């Protein structure tokens, strides 16, 4: 996994919670929510010896139970598929969402096991109280090198704020996948894209996680 991919994946960690979603205050601002839960999860990733050692089951369980409730995979997949989403059957939409979700789980897991000394600094939120979609801006502070811009697009749903896109170094995650999705669809249709993602996920499932660098 490249460094940039690790950072993109790590962005999803900011939406992980160490508590049940029902316990999140309904009136909590999106930036306050992101800041609070990101600090909690990053601290766990830094101190949990099993995660640092690359324990795949423990990392995957943490991603599944604590991160995914705060990600809108349906919207993220639809945006990445673009105009092709409308032409897909309900079965194809479901299959594509599931495979894209699985791909991001593996991506998040790989980044989670690599967290060491990084910290996140959040910028003031530029939004009105009535906004239902906002951009939360932050930067990743690393031990060596310049801070790395890391922004999130989040939308308010019936169950609270959820992420639907991430920006690292000026590149939005959805836009990055849109090109890949379109290329696969042009070659083999929607079923071809689903097949390609399925095969990629099978390879990732058999690839052990790397332990964090000493």
C-alpha positions in Angstrom: 0.0 0.0 0.0 1.4 3.4 -0.9 1.8 6.2 1.6 -1.0 8.2 0.0 -3.3 5.3 0.1 -2.6 4.8 3.7 -3.5 8.4 4.4 -6.7 8.1 2.5 -7.6 5.0 4.4 -6.6 6.6 7.7 -9.0 9.4 7.0 -11.9 6.9 7.5 -10.6 6.3 11.0 -11.8 9.7 12.1 -15.3 8.4 11.9 -14.7 5.4 14.1 -16.3 5.5 17.6 -15.5 3.7 20.8 -19.2 3.9 21.8 -22.5 2.9 20.3 -23.9 5.3 17.7 -27.0 5.8 19.8 -24.8 7.4 22.5 -23.6 10.2 20.2 -25.4 13.5 21.2 -27.9 14.5 18.5 -26.9 18.1 18.5 -23.1 17.5 18.3 -21.5 19.5 15.5 -19.9 17.5 12.7 -16.4 18.8 13.3 -16.7 18.2 17.1 -17.8 14.6 16.4 -15.0 13.9 14.0 -12.4 15.4 16.3 -13.6 13.5 19.4 -13.8 10.1 18.0 -10.7 10.4 15.8 -8.6 11.1 18.9 -10.0 8.1 20.7 -9.5 5.6 17.8 -6.0 6.9 16.9 -5.0 6.4 20.5 -6.3 2.8 20.4 -4.4 2.1 17.2 -1.2 3.5 18.7 -1.3 1.6 22.0 -3.0 -1.8 21.1 -0.2 -4.3 20.7 -2.3 -6.7 18.6 -3.2 -4.0 16.1 0.4 -2.8 16.0 1.5 -6.4 15.3 -0.9 -6.7 12.4 -3.6 -8.9 13.9 -5.9 -9.1 11.0 -9.0 -10.3 12.8 -8.8 -7.7 15.5 -8.2 -4.9 13.0 -11.0 -6.0 10.7 -13.4 -6.3 13.7 -12.6 -2.8 14.8 -13.2 -1.5 11.3 -16.4 -3.4 10.9 -17.9 -2.4 14.3 -16.5 1.1 14.9 -15.9 2.8 11.5 -18.5 1.6 9.1 -21.5 3.0 10.9 -20.2 6.5 10.0 -19.6 5.9 6.3 -22.4 6.3 3.7 -21.3 3.5 1.3 -24.4 3.7 -0.8 -23.9 7.4 -1.7 -20.1 6.9 -2.0 -20.6 4.1 -4.5 -23.2 5.9 -6.5 -21.0 8.9 -6.8 -18.0 6.8 -7.9 -20.1 5.0 -10.5 -21.4 8.3 -11.8 -23.9 8.0 -14.7 -23.4 4.2 -14.9 -25.2 3.9 -11.5 -28.5 4.9 -12.9 -28.3 2.3 -15.6 -27.4 -0.5 -13.2 -30.1 -2.9 -12.0 -30.9 -3.0 -8.2 -29.0 -6.3 -8.0 -25.9 -4.8 -9.6 -26.1 -1.7 -7.4 -26.2 -3.9 -4.3 -23.3 -6.1 -5.5 -21.2 -3.1 -6.4 -21.8 -1.4 -3.1 -20.9 -4.6 -1.2 -17.6 -5.0 -3.1 -16.7 -1.4 -2.8 -17.5 -1.5 0.9 -15.2 -4.6 1.3 -12.4 -2.9 -0.7 -12.5 0.1 1.7 -12.6 -2.1 4.7 -9.3 -3.7 3.6 -7.9 -0.2 2.9 -8.9 1.1 6.3 -7.5 -2.0 8.0 -4.1 -1.7 6.3 -3.8 2.0 7.4 -5.0 1.2 10.9 -2.2 -1.3 11.6 0.3 1.3 10.4 -0.6 4.2 12.7 2.4 5.2 14.8 3.1 8.9 15.6 0.6 10.8 13.4 -1.7 13.4 14.9 -4.6 15.3 13.4 -5.2 19.0 13.7 -8.7 20.3 12.8 -9.5 23.7 11.2 -12.4 25.9 12.1 -15.7 24.8 10.6 -17.0 27.0 7.8 -20.7 26.3 7.9 -24.1 27.5 9.0 -26.1 25.8 11.7 -28.8 24.8 9.2 -26.4 23.2 6.7 -27.0 19.5 6.1 -23.7 19.0 4.1 -20.4 20.4 5.2 -16.7 20.0 4.7 -14.6 19.3 7.7 -11.0 20.4 7.2 -7.9 19.0 8.9 -4.3 18.2 8.5 -2.2 15.2 9.4 1.0 16.1 11.3 3.8 13.6 10.7 7.1 13.1 12.4 9.0 14.2 9.2 7.8 16.4 6.5 5.1 19.1 6.0 1.6 18.6 7.4 -0.7 16.9 4.9 -4.2 18.4 4.1 -7.0 16.0 4.9 -10.6 17.0 4.4 -14.0 15.3 4.6 -17.4 15.7 3.0 -20.1 14.7 5.5 -23.9 14.8 5.2 -26.5 14.8 7.9 -28.8 11.7 7.8 -31.6 10.4 9.9 -29.0 8.6 12.0 -26.4 11.4 12.3 -23.5 12.8 10.3 -21.9 10.4 7.8 -18.8 10.6 5.6 -19.3 10.3 1.8 -16.0 11.6 0.4 -12.4 12.2 1.6 -9.7 14.6 0.2 -6.0 13.9 0.6 -3.5 16.4 -0.9 -6.2 17.9 -3.2 -7.5 14.6 -4.5 -11.1 13.5 -3.6 -11.4 9.7 -3.0 -14.7 9.4 -5.0 -13.2 11.2 -8.0 -10.1 8.9 -7.9 -12.3 5.8 -8.0 -14.6 7.3 -10.7 -11.9 6.9 -13.3 -11.1 3.4 -12.4 -14.8 2.4 -12.3 -15.5 4.0 -15.7 -12.5 2.2 -17.2 -13.7 -1.2 -16.0 -17.3 -0.6 -17.1 -16.2 0.4 -20.5 -14.3 -2.8 -20.8 -16.7 -5.3 -19.3 -19.9 -3.5 -18.3 -21.1 -3.2 -14.7 -20.7 -6.9 -14.2 -17.1 -6.6 -15.3 -16.5 -3.9 -12.7 -18.1 -6.0 -10.0 -16.0 -9.0 -11.1 -12.8 -6.9 -11.0 -13.5 -5.7 -7.5 -14.4 -9.1 -6.3 -11.1 -10.6 -7.5 -9.2 -7.7 -6.0 -10.9 -8.3 -2.6 -10.0 -12.0 -2.8 -6.3 -11.1 -3.2 -6.5 -8.6 -0.3 -8.1 -11.2 1.9 -5.2 -13.5 1.5 -2.6 -10.8 2.1 -1.5 -10.4 5.7 -1.4 -7.0 7.3 2.0 -5.5 7.9 2.9 -4.7 11.5 3.6 -1.1 12.4 7.2 0.1 11.8 9.3 0.1 14.9 
